[in-house]
Amino acid sequence: MNNILQAAAEEFGTPLYVYDANQIISNYTAFKNAFSVKKLKIHYACKALTNLSILTLFKELGSGLDCVSEQEVLLGLKVGFAPEDIIYTPNGVDFEEFERVLKLGTKVTVDNLSLLEKVGVNYPKYPIHIRINPHIMGGGNAKISVGHIDSKFGISIHQIPHVSRLVKSLNINVEGIHVHTGSDIIDTDVFIRVADLIFSIADEFEGITSIDLGSGFKIQYKQDDMFTDISSLGKAFSKRFNDYCKTKDRDITLRFEPGKYMVSNAGYFVSKVNVIKQTTSCTFVGINTGLNHLIRPMFYNAYHHIENISNPDGLKKLYSVVGNICETDTFADNRLLNEVREDDLLVFKNAGAYCYTMSSNYNSRLRPPEVMILNDETHLISKRETLEDNIKNQVIPALDQWV
Ligand SMILES: *Cc1c(COP(=O)(O)O)cnc(C)c1O
């Protein structure tokens, strides 16, 4: 991979995002094969990496999409996903946006009682999914743990009686139950516990044909990190699910919405060393990027493995890797790297999920290009931004007098 990254850096310049499409294909296949149930649908959570070529790859794989905004839905439709393969799972949107998406014919998930009532009054026949907050603590940190009791997501499991009353009085067509407990769940038991709860809720609604267990599959950022063992989870879970369907004589489609699992380890972020700065306490490596391009280390305290691909045999030394943004943007503190020299290429691993999609133009810097490697061929899938891209919506009013 390092040779490919080096060549890509030469061709497209740095900083640069590179995605290994074959890794995505293998992640998707492993996930799909882990479950043995009659009807399984994977909806790739596209906020992780929303590039149109990546969406197209998922479409070709037979995946559906999980979209959290009207815009993500429109992108999915643009690359050819069928509306019924898209699940729209927004949080806190206004009814106008929800209506516009519903009219496109996607599957929709209702995340609060106020919306449920509006949908019931205006579109009682439209099949909906109800997002339940199971109040089970999962998730690697407070920002990404979304299923606990104080989370803003979902309808509390304790409000099921209220949901049932609305559903019955307004004749709402509940097609599915949805739950997403957060990202980075280590304990696979959490999934099984959530599933059991969801089964008991499904019993309350007659017409259920879909159970969506969201995501939260933990992947490895560090070599010794705990991670979700998808094949053993799949085995244990499939049995439980099949037993449920059989006992209750129900024909249910099982859905998942993995984002990070599908694309994180397929991504590489290639940066170049601008400056080595010795201080009294450490050696700074200043690279030609910053929190504007990769914010996970600063936002989530996330660990990203870094490799000096220009000097793989250099002596290991301790460095503090920092960005070039006028803000403290530390990528890694006290990190052992093969000796780093100015102009070396430093590569961040696991740069597929929530990296490019969380980037910004802070400091008026431009977003890097994105490149996809498929079967050893390199394809540019988004160009480096220009200053013109960045200001095209700005308007300077033609005033007679400014001051
Ligand atoms: C973000 C999100 C996901 C994907 O989470 P990952 O941790 O990236 O797998 C799935 N479902 C919903 C509703 C989400 O908001």
The ligand as an SDF file (V2000), in Angstrom:
LIG
                    3D

 15 15  0  0  0  0  0  0  0  0999 V2000
  -24.0820    7.4450   12.4500 C   0  0  0  0  0  0  0  0  0  0  0  0
  -25.1400    6.4480   12.3900 C   0  0  0  0  0  0  0  0  0  0  0  0
  -24.8350    5.1170   12.0610 C   0  0  0  0  0  0  0  0  0  0  0  0
  -23.4380    4.6250   11.8110 C   0  0  0  0  0  0  0  0  0  0  0  0
  -22.6270    4.5400   12.9560 O   0  0  0  0  0  0  0  0  0  0  0  0
  -21.1580    3.9170   12.8380 P   0  0  0  0  0  0  0  0  0  0  0  0
  -20.6200    3.9630   14.1940 O   0  0  0  0  0  0  0  0  0  0  0  0
  -20.3920    4.7830   11.8840 O   0  0  0  0  0  0  0  0  0  0  0  0
  -21.2740    2.5550   12.2900 O   0  0  0  0  0  0  0  0  0  0  0  0
  -25.8940    4.2460   11.9460 C   0  0  0  0  0  0  0  0  0  0  0  0
  -27.1790    4.6210   12.1580 N   0  0  0  0  0  0  0  0  0  0  0  0
  -27.4950    5.9070   12.4730 C   0  0  0  0  0  0  0  0  0  0  0  0
  -28.9130    6.2710   12.6920 C   0  0  0  0  0  0  0  0  0  0  0  0
  -26.4920    6.8540   12.6030 C   0  0  0  0  0  0  0  0  0  0  0  0
  -26.8170    8.1090   12.9260 O   0  0  0  0  0  0  0  0  0  0  0  0
  1  2  1  0
  2  3  1  0
  2 14  2  0
  3  4  1  0
  3 10  2  0
  4  5  1  0
  5  6  1  0
  6  7  2  0
  6  8  1  0
  6  9  1  0
 10 11  1  0
 11 12  2  0
 12 13  1  0
 12 14  1  0
 14 15  1  0
M  END
$$$$
